[in-house]
Amino acid sequence: MNSKLFAFVLLTISATGLHPVEAADVSVIIKNFDYSPMELNIAAGTMVVWKNLDGEPHTIASVDGMFRSPALDQNDSYSFTFNRPGVFKYICSIHPKMKATITVK
């Protein structure tokens, strides 16, 4: 983008009160043997960060094999960036009753 066009875009954004949209990190907390939130809707390009607050280890393992964390001890984190649209179900491979879904638009 040339500098004049870039300046025009910035002025237009400022004048209209619009803000550029950027993908932001989203957090999922693991606590009481549950993911919170259990359902998440995000835009493509968003990084999701899981943090385990339980005293027991947990994992984040997608059902389709797209991502898998190591066992996370208490206060450990794992992140993954979702670059393509779809519905991604995941579980804790240690405690398979723990289930959640991420929908990427």
N, C-alpha and C positions, 0 to 999 in steps of 0.2 A: 504494500500500500504506500503510495507516495505521501510526502509530508503534508501537502495541502489537503488531500482527501482525509488523512488521519485527523488533522486539525478540525475539518468540517464535521467529521463523525463525533469527535469529542465535544464540540460546541453544540451539536444537535442533541447529544445525550444530556449535556448540562442544561440546555434550554427546556427540554421536555421532562426533565426529572427522571428519565430512564437510566438504568444502570446496566453496564455490561454484565452478561451472565457468564459466570465461570463455574465449572464443576467444583463442588466443595467436598471435603472429606465428610463421611458419615460414620457415626460410631454405633456399634452394637455392643451391649454389655452382656456378659455371661454371669448370671447370678442365680442362686437357688436352683441349679440344674435347669436353666432356661435361658434362651436368647431373648434379649429385649432391645428393639421390637422383634416380634416373630415374623412380621411381614413388613417389607420395605419396598418402596417405589423410588427409583432413582433414575437419573439421566445417564446415558452412555458417557464414559470418561470419568465417572465418579469412583473415588477410592473409598472402600469400606474398611474400617478398622475395628476389629473385635478385641475386647479386653476381658480377660477372665478375672472376676472378682471372687470366685469360689475358692475354697481351700483344697478342692480336688482338681486334678488336671482335666482339661477338655480339649477337643479338636474342632476344627471347622472343615468338613469334608463334603464337597459338592457331590450330589448323587450321580452326575454325569462325568465325574472325574476331572472337571476343568480346574479345580483348585483344591488344595489340601494343606492344612497347617500341620506342624508337628504338635505334640502334646504341649498345651500351654499350662504352666503352673500359675498359681495365684499372682496376679498383677502383670502377667505376660500378655503381649499383644501380637496380633497377626493382621496383615493388611493385604488387600487384593483390589486391583483396579478393574472395573467392569467396562470393557471397551465396546462390547456389542450388545444389541438388544436381545432380550429373551427372558425367560422365567427360569431362575436358578434355585433349585431346592438343595438344602444342605442339612447335614446332621452332625452330631458328635459321634465319631466312630467308637469312642469308649462307652458312651451312653446313648445308644441309638434312639431312645425315646425323645431325645432333644432334637427338635426339627424346626426349620424356619425356611422362608422363601424370600428371594430378592427378585423383583421385577424391574428390568432395565428397559427404558423406552428410548 
